[in-house]
Amino acid sequence: MSSGRKHEWRDNMPDGDIRLVTAKRQAGRWQFQSRLKSEDEWTPLDPFPLDDLLHLRELLWNKYQRNRLPYEQVQEIDALIEKADDQP
């Protein structure tokens, strides 16, 4: 199991464009970025939006269920969700 794995997904936007999102854990820290499919440059996201954290949590949970990543990574995202939920 590699802790530097990149997790990616796509969201369909209301205007028909596709939003690409990546989350990567490197050196014990999570890095998030997104871009529209029509764009070339990635935009770092800090803080990561709650909706995207919830999507990432589901993605990681599914990978954990298949023994593809450690449960600690799911717990790290749970902590980020709790922190984001506390913010106004």
Secondary structure, DSSP 8 states (H G I E B T S, - for coil): --TT-EEEEEEE-TTS-EEEEEEEEETTEEEEEEEETT-SS-EE-SS--HHHHHHHHHHHHHHHHTTSS-HHHHHHHHHHHHHHHH--
